[in-house]
Amino acid sequence: MRRREFMALLGGAAAAWPLNARAQQRMRRIGVMMPLAESDPEARAVAAAFERRLESVGWAISRNLQIEYRFAPADDKRIEKFARELVESHVDLIVARSTPVLAGVLERTRTIPIVFTNLSDPIGTGVVTSYAQPGGNATGFTAYEYSLAGKWLEMLKEVAPAARKVAVLFNPETAPYAHHYLSFIQTAAPDFGVMANAISVRSVGEMERAVEAHAREAGTALVALPDGFTLNNRAPLLAMAARHRLPAIYSFRIHAAEGGLLSYGPATVDLYRRAASYVDRVLKGEKPANLPVQAPSRYELVINLRTAKAIGLTVPPTLLARADEVIE
């Protein structure tokens, strides 16, 4: 073959080489923001799952993909600072966990693609125009539906049938959607023979005083809403529930793993695996506006039998049979 023909053949092959494959050859940079401490086991678990999924679809960390993590545990000032840093450094994409983190990023960019996780209400908060066609620069994965509130009451009553009053704990600054959950809980409460009261707190001190006040009344149980505050401050929260022998249900698996009685919610590790797939698709050229917002595909019920025994409760076999994980 003549040299000219050979070079023409090579040029044609390069032109035909898939654009997606060529796109992966240059270094891409993404930012990942979480409302968690860097040392938090939850943060480490989801980051590991996220990176493994990216590697499984062809990305090589530090070779053609650089990930810049930012950790802002329920701190508006740090969220603002880190969002500004990532936007001004012109990363190719930002992964944002939680409503406050996403809000902080969206305040600073409407052009950099965003993949979100752990959102409760992306339409109600104005993040997307619809689940099928998000329409802007953000798409991703919801974590909770407000109707889950009925499930929390149902499971709590199964394990603590004597409960007559349910305290619903949240921080209005980190859970601006809390009123929707409260509405569902208050509507469902009579069906379970309980009254629901909101505990709105903004600090650990407020939380301790409020929980202690509610725990003085016999037949009180606790629902901790999905909230960065209750997640980051789970150690004092779990200690209070144990001290007051308070039946409680949480929305994150790690609460039950670290001593909470029950947890029921989406598998956050699975959400990050799926988020990595969206990151891959966006980096290869797809637009967030055209990628539908997706709901969780896996929910986990975790029961801590050690805690049940410690506070004098017997978990019925019917609830144990439904559990995805039982801690003995």
Secondary structure, DSSP 8 states (H G I E B T S, - for coil): --HHHHHHHHHHHHHHS-HHHHHTTS-EEEEEEESS-TT-HHHHHHHHHHHHHHHHTT--BTTTEEEEEEE-TT-HHHHHHHHHHHHHTT-SEEEEESHHHHHHHHTT-SSS-EEEEEES-TTTTTS-S-SS---SSEEEEE---TTHHHHHHHHHHHH-TT--EEEEEE-TTT-TTHHHHHHHHHHHGGGGT-EEEEEE-SSHHHHHHHHHHHHTSTTEEEEE-S-HHHHHTHHHHHHHHHHTT--EEESSHHHHHTT-SEEEEE-HHHHHHHHHHHHHHHHTT--GGGS--B--S-EEEEEEHHHHHHTT----HHHHHH-SEEE-
